[in-house]
Structure formats: C-alpha cells, structure tokens
Amino acid sequence: TIKKSWRTFTDTATIKLPKAIYYYDGNGILKPVEHLGNFIKVGDKVEIRLGYNRQLFTEFTGYVARSPRINIPYEL
C-alpha cells in the first residue's frame, strides 16, 4: 500500500510478503528464508515499480524504517 500526502510531505509504503520465501544461495541451491530480518535491514533502500506490458514506472522510493513485523504475512 502506497500513501502519498501533501500534508505530511512524506510518502509511505507498506509491503506485505508471504510466510514462505525462498532464495538461491551462492551455490545455486534453493533455500527457505528462516528469518526475514536477516535479509531486510532498517535503512535498506526500497523501490516499488508498477505497470504492465513490461513498462514499469517508479511509484515509490524510500528506505526500510523498521524491522519486519513477525506477523503473517510479513509486513515492512
């Protein structure tokens, strides 16, 4: 969810991720993410691009403001 407001002079976004997230390690082996906080840190840059037919437009650019919440789905 992206929220834009001229009143606060700040845009915010909430990103929700599923419980089961996987990644490929350095050897190309698919592994589950055991704790999202090991991959996403406070201060990491975030860019949300939306569109269709491979024409994407940047709708939000910012930084992670807090650690991922433990609830399901994960919330940034």
FENVEN-V997845 format. One record per backbone hydrogen bond with DSSP energy under -1.0 kcal/mol. NH is the residue of the N-H (numbers start at 0). CO is the residue of the C=O. E is the energy in kcal/mol with one decimal. If there is no record, write none. Layout:
<<NH | CO | E> <NH | CO | E>>
This chain:
<<2 | 11 | -3.4> <11 | 2 | -2.5> <13 | 0 | -2.5> <16 | 73 | -2.3> <22 | 30 | -2.5> <24 | 28 | -2.4> <27 | 24 | -2.0> <30 | 22 | -3.1> <32 | 20 | -3.2> <37 | 34 | -2.1> <38 | 35 | -1.7> <39 | 35 | -2.4> <42 | 63 | -2.5> <43 | 40 | -2.1> <45 | 61 | -3.0> <47 | 59 | -2.6> <49 | 56 | -2.5> <51 | 54 | -1.0> <54 | 51 | -1.9> <56 | 49 | -3.0> <58 | 47 | -2.7> <59 | 47 | -1.5> <61 | 45 | -2.7> <63 | 43 | -2.5> <68 | 74 | -2.3> <73 | 16 | -1.7> <75 | 14 | -2.7>>
